[in-house]
Amino acid sequence: MHMFNINQTLKNIKSSIMADYICADSKGIIIATNIASPSDLQAIKKYVKNTSSVEADQVQFPRLPQSKSYLKIVGVPYLSETTNTCITLDNVEKILKNNHIFNDVILASKPRIIKVSPKSDMEIIWIDIWDTQSSSKAKTLINRRFNVGRFITTI
């Protein structure tokens, strides 16, 4: 029923694409189509939001298939300057969220924090981001610098 309705919605906006497959799981709803335009994605989003079996606030935004890029952030202090405790995953997520260079970046998994060596006071943060096949988001981040407290870190 949903396949028919999605395809009818796309037909009504004079789109040349058709939905081939639909599946719902814990991560979201997957709808497979041939190459879709932004207007096609918005029409599908509108249909899904108006479906009674889906809560409208659960539908964030439609995305085309993406790949992952893995990035390393170096120069991060192991201890927080203010509390003199180890920097936690929550601290790292706040740092990334509050920094403007990560505005268009969506994490594909939780960041990983690794101490450089047992006697070092620095750590490395590994992040996985959703990216395009050409790695355009990763390319804009590589060699960028930002501050963590008084330390300058490099991606």
N, C-alpha and C positions, 0 to 999 in steps of 0.2 A: 504494500500500500504506500509506504513512504517513498519507495523508488519511483513509483508511478507519479506521485505528487511532486517530487523534486524535478523529475523530467518535464512534467507539465508546467511547473514554475519557470524552468529554463526556456521552454518553448514559448511561453507567454512574453518573455523579454526578448524574443527573437534570437536566442543564443543557439549556436551550432553545436554545442557540447551536449553530452548525455551522461547521466550517472550510470555506472556499470555495477557498482557494489556498495553496500552500506553495512556497517558493523558498529556496534557500541560495546565498549569495554570500560574498565575503571579509569583509563586515561582520557577518554573522550569518545567522540563519534568520528568514525572514519568513513568518508564518502569518496570512492574512487571515480574519477572522470578522466577524460582525455584533457589536454591542455586547457586550463581555465583562465579567464581574464578576471580582473578585479571586480567587474560588475557581475560576473557569474558567481564569484565567491560571495558577494554581498546578497545576491538573490537566494543562494543556498542557506546562508546564515539567517536571513529573514524567515525562511520557511521553517528551519529548525527551531528558532526562537518561538515561533507561533504554534509549535506542536505542543499539544497538551501533555505529552509524556516526558517533556524536557522542561526543566525550570529555566526561565529566560536568563537569570543571572549566572547560570552555569556556562552559558555560551560566551566565550571570550572573543575570539576572532578566528576567522578561517585562515589556514596556512596551506601553501603549496608544499609538496614534499621537500624535505631539507636534509642536509648532511650535518655531521658534527665536526667541529674544529676543536682541537686540544691546545690550550695555551698555558704557558708557565709564567708566573709573576715572581720575580726575584727582588731581593732587597727589602723584604718584609721583616720587621723585628719579631723575635720570638716572644718577647714579653711586652705587654701593653705599658706605655709610659705612665698612664694615669693610675692604673691599679696594680702594676708590677706583677700581673698574673699572665699566664699563657694566653695568647690570642686564640679565641675559640671560633668555631664554625659560624656562630651567630655574629661575632664581630666581623668576620670576613664578608658575610652576606650583606651586612649593613654598609661596610666600606664600598662594596661593589654597587649596591643600590643607590648610595648617595653621591657617587662620582659620575659626572656628566659624560665621560667617555664611554660608559656602559649603558647609556640610555636606550639604545636600540638593540641591546643584547639580551637574549633569553638563555638562561643556564639550562643545559640539557641534563645535568645531574648536580649533586651537591659538590662544592669545591673540596679538594683534598689538601690538607696541610701537612707538610713534611719538614722536619727540622733538617738544616743543611748537614750538620754533623753533630755528634754528641756534645762537643764542647763549644759549638757555635751559638751565637745569640741571634741568628737569623734563620728564617724559614723560607720555603718555597711553597707557593700556592698553585695548584694545578686546577684549571677550570675547563669544563667542556661546554661549548656554546652551540646553539643551533645556528647553522650557517647555510649559505648557498653552495652549490657544487663548485663554484669558482672561488670559494673561500673569501668572498668580498668583505665580510664582517671581520674575519680574522686579519686580513691584510690591513684594514684600517686601524687595528689595535696593536699590531706587532711594532715593537720599538717605541710605543707610547709610554710616557712617564706620568705618574701621579703620586701625590703625597699620602703617606700613612703616618700621621703625626708629624714628626720632624724628619722622617725618612723619605727619600725619593725612591720609588719602586719602578721597575721596568717590566713591561710585558714582552 
